Amino acid sequence: MYQVTKRDGKVAPFDLSKISEAIRKAFEAKEKEYHQDIIDLLALKVTADFEPKIKKGLVSVEDIQDSVESMLIRAGYADVAKGYILYRKQREKKLWVNRKSIRGVYGMRERIREIIKRNTRNFSRRNMRTRFQR
């Protein structure tokens, strides 16, 4: 079986249910009726669509998402594809914001550690005793 390369570079095992779930959410976002068998069939067609893009057992999440979009359009669900594209963009933005804020938190933590380390050197115990004994 092949694996998926995520946006952050991590590799995860391929999971067909994630494609089905994304398609289902797109149908629900457009308030369009669906049957689970249709969702499962579309998910299988998506895997057939991105199969040529698999290199050395790896496929990127972007390639999978592109295949979901094109398969929805080819199957006659252009309105659902539009909902999926919007969902994809919102999710991408959310992930970007989360990554940026996490980097900010870690960066802040490192800056605080550096300040504490610098001030600890300036106020060593010996230095503190001589200052307060005067």
N, C-alpha and C positions, 0 to 999 in steps of 0.2 A: 504494500500500500504506500501511497505517497504522503508527503507532509506539506504543510502550509507555512510559508514565510510571512510573518506578520509585519506590520509597519515599523515596529521597533527593532526588527531584525531577528527576533526570537522565532524558533521553529516549533510548530505544534502539529500533532497528528491530525489528519484530515477527518472531519466529522460532517457527514451528510446532513445530519439533523440541524446543524447551524444554518445551512442553506435553506432548508425547509422553513425554519423559524423566521429567517429574514424575509422570505417570500410571503409567509403568512402575515407578518407584521405590515408588509406593504399593502396587502389586500385589505387588512383591517383599517389601515390609515386612510384608505380611499373609501371605506365603508362599502366595499364590494363583497358580494356573497361568494363563497368558495366552498369546495369540498376538499377534505384532506387528501383524497386520492389525486386530485388535480395538482395540489401543492407538491406531493411526492413525485408525480410524473415530471413536473417542471424542474424540480431539483435534480432528478436523474438526467434530464436533457441538458441542464447546466453543466453537469460533470462531463458529458460527452462533448460539449462545446469547448470547455477549457482544456480538455485532454491534450491537444497538440501543443499547448503552452507549458506542459510539464517538462522540466529540464532536470536531469539527474535526480529524479524522484521528488522534486520541489516545485510548487506552484505558489505564486504570490497571492495574497488576499485581494489585491487590486484586480488581478486577472480573473479571479472568481467573481468578484463583484461586477466587472465588465460583462462577463458571461451571463450573469443574472439579468442585467439590464437588457442585453440584446435578446435573450431568450424570451423575456416577458413581452418585448415588442413583437418578435416573430410569432408568438403564440396569440397575438391579438389583444394583449393587455397593455397597450401603450399608456393608458391612464395610471395603471398600477406601477408601470416602470417609472413614470414621473414621480409617483409617491416614493418609490424605492430610492430614486436618485436624491430626492430631498432628504429622506431618512439617512442616507449614506453621508451626505454633506453635513447634516447636523451631528451625526456620530463622529465624523472626522474632526469637526470643530471642537466637540466636547473632549475628545482624546487629546487634541492639541493643547487646549486650555489646561487640562489636568496635568499633562507632562510639563507645561511651562510653570504651573504653580508648584509642582513637586520639586522641580529644579530650584525654584525660588526658596522653598522651605529648606532644602538641603544646603543651598548656598548661604542662607541666613544662619543656619546652625553652625556652619564652618566659620563664618565671620564672628559669631559670638564666642566660639571656642578660642579663636585667635586673640580676641580682645581680652578674654579672661587670662589666657596664657601670658600675654604681654603685661597685663596689670599684676599678675601674680609674681612675675619676675621683679617688677618695680617695688612691690611691697612684700618682700620676703620677711620671715619671722624676725630675723636679726635686725633688719632695717626698721621694722615696726617697733621693736623694743626700744631702740635708740631714739626714735621720734617721740614716743610717748613718755619716756623717762625724763625728758627735759623739763 
